[in-house]
Amino acid sequence: MTTTSSPDTILKLNTDGSSRGNPGPSSFGGLIRDNKGKWVCGYMGKMKGGRYTSLEAEVWSVYNGLCLIRDKNMSNLLIETDCETILRLRWMPMDPQIKVVMDAIDAIMIDRNCTIIHRRREGNQCADLLAKLGGKQSEEFTLLEEPPAVLMPYLFERHL
């Protein structure tokens, strides 16, 4: 997993996961913006089938964001997460199911020339809000071509 930013990065993916209870009901969300801060697309979803930790929700958020990047044929992205543990997870003992997801994350990141960095929680408000909205829906994944109205005040508050 690459953890340094690239000078030719033109898009940015912010991701976040949310777990109520840790473990508990969990959800995820994220958004992609261009180098001027303009909304490109976003996503949110509710994790089904049990109770998850906040780390699992964070990992699934990054994975779903990378799948969206791959499906939309995007590349050269900077990924920002407020979960520092994801940056170190590769070198830590982990659950076999999480390892499979982390291996998929690594493969997509290499294929799509993505880098991942830590972003303080205050700078990740839009993704945090999408993750929380994901927990209020029944769908496992929702693609957002336009930002939800509730996100608008936050979208323009922080430019990339």
Buried (B, 14 or more C-beta within 10 A) or exposed (E): BBEEBEEEBEBBBBBBBBBBEBBBBBBBBBBBBEEEEEBBBBBBBBBEEEBBBBBBBBBBBBBBBBBBBBEEEBBBBBBBBBBEEBBEBBEEEBEEEBEEBBEEBBEBBEEBBBBBBBBEEEBBBBBBBBBBBBBEEEEBBBEBEEBBEEBEEBBEEEEB
